[in-house]
Amino acid sequence: MDPGQESLVEQFIKVTEVDRDRAKFFLESSSWDLELAMESFYKDDQEPDMYDMFPSAPIPEATKPPSGPSFDPTPVTQEGNPRGQQVLGPPKKFMDLFKQVKKDDDSGPEEDFESKSSAFCGTGYRLGDMESTTPVVIKSAASNESPEMARVLNMWKNGFNVDNGPLREYTDERNREFLESITRREIPQELSREAKGGKINLNINDYHTKDYVPPKETVAAFSGKGHMLGSPLPGMVSTTNTSPATSASSAPVSNIEVNKSLPTTNLQIRLSDGSRMTLKLNHTHQISDIRTHILLQHPEYEGRSFFLATYPSKELQNESLTLAEGNLLNAVIIQRMR
């Protein structure tokens, strides 16, 4: 075993606290890809393979469609024929792509499907003048850069959605162009138009074994006019308009305010139970705001000791630092129980 592999084994043991033989087993089975080995370790051993979840149904020769785009949104069946139980899920080519992205991704989800700019930047000289006498005009590369836009694509068993948007079906013809762009590892046109020529980072979350459940709607508290009890002339009593209540009786949602006029970043949070969350914050938010968001969304962790870490396992000890100061923009944050 070379020193590099020895170092990977030590990192795996430090994060997972397993013995040396198990650490070596997971790393060897993952071709010494540390992140892939860690995901395999935390993944349920009983989870069915995604190829078994979505088998391809043979198409009779007489009903084959004319040649065209490779994406086929038609749902298949478990038995490979129309009499079987219908299974709705991501197309097989889409799942092949996701599996390949997970295998190739060594630098974090923030680098998936990244659009790049190739504009020239450098020093220019005016034509007709000598280089030594020409006033130099230097253009900064940063001056041409547009703000970076981060988006999250969630793949569910019954459809997909972008960020926290509505569910979109795989079989909907209106989504064909979007999904075909994903299978070609290209940024879909609708996201490119939103970015207005800027840089786009597209992260993909795999929830293909789960059905999408819409978030609970926040019920607005009563608002209206009030009258003093016992008043003989209700019409003459001054009225007040009550604003929507913001008490703790509302649904448990994050109360962390995000200033849209300031730079924002998307964080991917991996909880100790294997679930994931996406959180959008300003660069000036503190690491402690991440802990607050976790406790609001998962009250079961209240009173339990845990710490936040970055990949592979660097504990974030000073939670008073801002995300920019902690170099955590578009980062993956891992929750570890003590």
C-alpha positions as CSV (number, residue, x, y, z in Angstrom):
1,M,0.0,0.0,0.0
2,D,1.5,3.3,-1.1
3,P,1.6,6.4,1.2
4,G,-1.3,8.0,-0.6
5,Q,-3.6,5.0,0.0
6,E,-2.3,4.8,3.6
7,S,-3.4,8.4,4.1
8,L,-6.9,7.7,2.7
9,V,-7.3,4.8,5.1
10,E,-6.4,7.0,8.1
11,Q,-8.8,9.8,6.9
12,F,-11.6,7.2,6.5
13,I,-11.0,5.8,10.0
14,K,-10.9,9.3,11.5
15,V,-14.3,10.1,10.0
16,T,-16.2,6.8,10.4
17,E,-14.4,5.4,13.5
18,V,-14.3,1.9,11.9
19,D,-11.5,-0.6,12.1
20,R,-8.7,-0.7,9.6
21,D,-9.9,-3.7,7.6
22,R,-13.4,-2.2,7.0
23,A,-11.9,1.1,6.0
24,K,-9.6,-0.6,3.5
25,F,-12.5,-2.7,2.2
26,F,-14.7,0.4,1.4
27,L,-11.8,2.3,-0.2
28,E,-10.8,-0.7,-2.4
29,S,-14.4,-1.2,-3.5
30,S,-14.6,2.5,-4.4
31,S,-11.3,2.5,-6.4
32,W,-9.7,4.6,-3.6
33,D,-12.2,7.4,-4.0
34,L,-12.6,8.7,-0.4
35,E,-15.9,10.5,-0.9
36,L,-17.5,7.6,-2.8
37,A,-16.3,5.2,-0.1
38,M,-17.8,7.3,2.7
39,E,-21.1,7.5,0.8
40,S,-21.1,3.8,0.4
41,F,-20.4,3.3,4.1
42,Y,-23.4,5.5,5.2
43,K,-25.7,4.2,2.6
44,D,-28.2,1.5,3.5
45,D,-26.9,-1.9,2.4
46,Q,-30.4,-3.0,1.6
47,E,-31.1,-0.1,-0.8
48,P,-31.9,-1.6,-4.3
49,D,-29.8,-0.7,-7.2
50,M,-31.1,2.1,-9.3
51,Y,-31.0,-0.1,-12.5
52,D,-33.3,-2.6,-10.8
53,M,-35.7,0.2,-9.9
54,F,-36.2,1.3,-13.5
55,P,-35.9,-1.6,-15.9
56,S,-36.3,-0.8,-19.6
57,A,-39.4,-2.1,-21.4
58,P,-38.8,-3.6,-24.9
59,I,-40.7,-1.7,-27.6
60,P,-42.4,-3.9,-30.3
61,E,-41.0,-3.4,-33.8
62,A,-44.3,-2.2,-35.2
63,T,-44.7,0.6,-32.6
64,K,-41.1,1.9,-32.6
65,P,-41.1,5.7,-33.0
66,P,-39.0,7.5,-35.7
67,S,-35.4,8.3,-34.9
68,G,-35.1,11.5,-32.7
69,P,-33.8,12.6,-29.3
70,S,-32.6,9.8,-27.1
71,F,-34.8,10.8,-24.1
72,D,-38.0,8.7,-23.7
73,P,-40.4,9.9,-21.0
74,T,-42.7,6.9,-21.4
75,P,-43.2,5.1,-18.0
76,V,-42.2,1.4,-17.9
77,T,-43.5,-1.5,-15.9
78,Q,-41.9,-3.9,-13.4
79,E,-42.7,-6.9,-15.6
80,G,-41.6,-5.3,-18.8
81,N,-45.1,-5.2,-20.3
82,P,-48.3,-3.1,-19.9
83,R,-49.9,-5.6,-17.4
84,G,-47.2,-5.1,-14.8
85,Q,-47.3,-2.5,-12.0
86,Q,-46.4,0.9,-13.3
87,V,-43.1,2.4,-12.1
88,L,-42.7,6.2,-12.5
89,G,-39.2,7.5,-12.1
90,P,-36.2,9.1,-13.7
91,P,-35.4,7.8,-17.2
92,K,-32.7,5.2,-17.4
93,K,-30.3,7.5,-19.3
94,F,-30.9,10.2,-16.7
95,M,-30.0,7.7,-13.9
96,D,-26.9,6.6,-15.9
97,L,-25.8,10.2,-16.0
98,F,-26.3,10.7,-12.3
99,K,-24.3,7.6,-11.4
100,Q,-21.5,8.8,-13.6
101,V,-21.5,12.3,-12.1
102,K,-21.3,10.8,-8.6
103,K,-18.3,8.7,-9.7
104,D,-16.4,11.6,-11.4
105,D,-17.1,14.2,-8.8
106,D,-14.0,14.5,-6.6
107,S,-14.2,18.2,-5.7
108,G,-17.8,18.6,-4.3
109,P,-21.2,19.1,-5.8
110,E,-20.6,22.8,-6.4
111,E,-18.6,21.9,-9.5
112,D,-21.3,19.8,-11.2
113,F,-22.7,21.2,-14.5
114,E,-20.7,24.3,-14.2
115,S,-20.9,26.9,-17.0
116,K,-17.7,28.7,-17.8
117,S,-16.7,31.9,-19.4
118,S,-13.8,32.1,-21.9
119,A,-13.7,35.8,-22.5
120,F,-10.2,37.2,-23.1
121,C,-8.7,39.4,-20.4
122,G,-5.3,41.0,-20.3
123,T,-3.2,44.1,-21.4
124,G,-4.0,46.0,-24.5
125,Y,-2.1,48.6,-26.7
126,R,-3.4,51.2,-29.1
127,L,-2.7,50.5,-32.7
128,G,-0.1,52.8,-34.4
129,D,1.9,53.5,-31.3
130,M,5.1,52.0,-30.1
131,E,4.7,49.5,-27.2
132,S,7.1,51.5,-25.0
133,T,5.2,54.8,-25.4
134,T,1.6,53.5,-25.4
135,P,-0.4,54.1,-22.3
136,V,-1.2,50.7,-20.9
137,V,-4.9,49.8,-20.5
138,I,-5.4,46.9,-18.1
139,K,-8.7,45.3,-17.8
140,S,-9.4,43.2,-14.7
141,A,-10.8,39.8,-15.3
142,A,-13.1,40.3,-12.3
143,S,-14.8,43.2,-14.0
144,N,-16.2,41.0,-16.7
145,E,-17.5,38.3,-14.3
146,S,-21.3,38.2,-13.7
147,P,-22.6,37.1,-10.3
148,E,-22.5,33.3,-9.8
149,M,-25.9,31.5,-9.7
150,A,-26.3,28.2,-7.8
151,R,-29.3,25.9,-8.5
152,V,-30.2,22.5,-7.0
153,L,-31.9,19.8,-9.1
154,N,-33.8,17.3,-7.0
155,M,-34.6,13.9,-8.6
156,W,-37.7,12.3,-7.0
157,K,-39.4,9.0,-7.8
158,N,-42.5,10.8,-9.1
159,G,-40.8,13.8,-10.8
160,F,-38.1,16.5,-10.3
161,N,-38.0,20.1,-9.1
162,V,-35.4,22.9,-9.1
163,D,-34.6,24.3,-5.7
164,N,-37.8,24.4,-3.8
165,G,-40.0,24.9,-6.9
166,P,-43.1,22.8,-7.8
167,L,-42.8,19.2,-8.9
168,R,-42.4,18.6,-12.6
169,E,-43.2,15.2,-14.2
170,Y,-40.7,13.2,-16.2
171,T,-43.5,12.3,-18.7
172,D,-44.5,15.9,-19.3
173,E,-43.6,17.0,-22.9
174,R,-42.9,20.5,-21.6
175,N,-39.9,19.1,-19.6
176,R,-38.4,17.2,-22.5
177,E,-35.9,19.9,-23.5
178,F,-34.8,20.4,-19.8
179,L,-34.1,16.7,-19.3
180,E,-32.4,16.2,-22.6
181,S,-30.0,19.0,-21.7
182,I,-29.2,17.2,-18.4
183,T,-28.5,13.9,-20.1
184,R,-26.0,15.8,-22.4
185,R,-24.4,17.3,-19.2
186,E,-25.4,20.8,-20.4
187,I,-27.0,23.6,-18.5
188,P,-30.7,23.8,-19.5
189,Q,-31.7,26.9,-21.5
190,E,-34.2,28.1,-18.9
191,L,-31.5,28.2,-16.2
192,S,-29.1,30.0,-18.6
193,R,-31.7,32.7,-19.3
194,E,-32.1,33.2,-15.5
195,A,-28.4,33.6,-15.1
196,K,-28.3,36.2,-17.9
197,G,-24.9,35.0,-19.2
198,G,-23.4,34.5,-15.7
199,K,-21.8,31.5,-14.2
200,I,-24.1,28.6,-13.1
201,N,-23.4,25.8,-10.6
202,L,-26.0,23.0,-10.8
203,N,-26.0,20.5,-8.0
204,I,-28.0,17.3,-8.2
205,N,-29.7,15.5,-5.3
206,D,-30.7,11.9,-5.7
207,Y,-34.1,11.1,-4.1
208,H,-35.2,8.6,-6.7
209,T,-36.5,6.1,-4.1
210,K,-38.7,8.8,-2.4
211,D,-41.9,10.5,-3.5
212,Y,-42.0,14.2,-3.5
213,V,-44.0,15.6,-0.7
214,P,-45.0,19.3,-1.0
215,P,-44.0,21.5,2.0
216,K,-46.7,22.3,4.4
217,E,-48.3,25.7,3.7
218,T,-47.9,28.3,6.5
219,V,-51.4,29.1,7.9
220,A,-51.9,32.8,8.2
221,A,-53.1,33.9,11.6
222,F,-56.4,35.8,11.8
223,S,-56.3,39.5,10.8
224,G,-59.0,42.0,10.6
225,K,-60.8,44.7,12.6
226,G,-61.6,44.6,16.3
227,H,-64.4,46.3,18.4
228,M,-64.4,47.0,22.1
229,L,-66.7,44.6,23.9
230,G,-69.8,46.2,25.4
231,S,-69.6,49.4,23.3
232,P,-73.1,50.7,22.5
233,L,-71.8,52.3,19.2
234,P,-69.5,49.8,17.6
235,G,-69.2,52.0,14.5
236,M,-67.6,54.8,16.5
237,V,-64.9,52.7,18.1
238,S,-61.5,53.1,16.5
239,T,-60.3,50.0,14.7
240,T,-56.9,48.6,14.3
241,N,-55.5,46.3,11.6
242,T,-53.5,43.4,12.9
243,S,-50.6,42.3,10.9
244,P,-50.0,38.6,10.2
245,A,-48.7,36.9,13.3
246,T,-45.2,35.8,13.5
247,S,-45.5,33.9,16.7
248,A,-44.2,30.5,17.4
249,S,-47.6,29.0,16.6
250,S,-46.8,29.1,12.9
251,A,-45.2,26.2,11.1
252,P,-41.6,25.4,12.0
253,V,-39.7,27.2,9.2
254,S,-36.3,28.9,9.3
255,N,-36.4,32.5,10.5
256,I,-33.0,33.3,9.1
257,E,-33.4,36.3,6.9
258,V,-31.6,36.5,3.6
259,N,-30.9,39.9,2.0
260,K,-31.4,39.4,-1.7
261,S,-29.5,42.6,-2.5
262,L,-26.3,41.0,-1.0
263,P,-24.3,38.1,-2.4
264,T,-25.8,34.7,-1.6
265,T,-24.5,31.1,-1.5
266,N,-26.1,27.7,-1.4
267,L,-24.9,25.2,1.2
268,Q,-25.6,21.5,1.2
269,I,-26.1,20.1,4.7
270,R,-25.7,16.4,5.3
271,L,-27.3,15.2,8.5
272,S,-26.1,12.3,10.7
273,D,-29.2,10.3,9.7
274,G,-28.2,10.4,6.0
275,S,-30.7,13.0,4.9
276,R,-29.7,16.2,3.2
277,M,-30.9,19.8,3.1
278,T,-30.1,22.9,1.0
279,L,-29.8,26.3,2.7
280,K,-29.4,29.7,1.0
281,L,-27.6,32.3,3.1
282,N,-25.7,35.6,2.6
283,H,-21.9,35.6,2.7
284,T,-22.1,37.5,5.9
285,H,-24.2,34.9,7.8
286,Q,-22.3,33.1,10.6
287,I,-21.6,29.4,10.9
288,S,-23.9,29.4,14.0
289,D,-26.8,30.2,11.6
290,I,-26.4,26.8,10.1
291,R,-26.8,25.1,13.5
292,T,-29.9,27.3,14.1
293,H,-31.4,26.1,10.8
294,I,-30.8,22.5,11.6
295,L,-32.5,22.7,15.0
296,L,-35.5,24.5,13.5
297,Q,-36.0,21.9,10.8
298,H,-35.1,18.9,13.1
299,P,-36.2,19.6,16.7
300,E,-35.2,16.0,17.6
301,Y,-31.5,17.2,17.7
302,E,-32.4,19.8,20.5
303,G,-30.4,18.9,23.5
304,R,-28.1,16.5,21.7
305,S,-24.5,17.2,21.3
306,F,-23.2,17.5,17.7
307,F,-20.7,19.5,15.7
308,L,-20.5,20.8,12.2
309,A,-17.6,19.9,9.9
310,T,-16.5,20.3,6.3
311,Y,-15.4,17.5,4.0
312,P,-13.6,15.2,4.8
313,S,-13.9,15.9,8.6
314,K,-12.6,19.3,9.6
315,E,-14.5,20.5,12.6
316,L,-15.8,24.1,12.5
317,Q,-14.9,25.1,16.0
318,N,-15.4,28.8,15.7
319,E,-19.1,29.2,14.8
320,S,-18.9,33.0,15.0
321,L,-17.0,33.2,11.7
322,T,-18.9,34.3,8.6
323,L,-19.3,31.9,5.7
324,A,-16.9,34.1,3.7
325,E,-14.3,34.1,6.5
326,G,-14.6,30.4,6.9
327,N,-14.2,29.8,3.2
328,L,-17.6,28.0,3.1
329,L,-19.2,29.4,0.0
330,N,-21.1,26.7,-1.9
331,A,-19.6,24.2,0.6
332,V,-20.9,20.8,1.9
333,I,-21.5,20.9,5.7
334,I,-21.6,17.6,7.6
335,Q,-23.3,17.1,10.9
336,R,-21.5,14.8,13.3
337,M,-22.8,13.5,16.6
338,R,-20.4,13.6,19.6
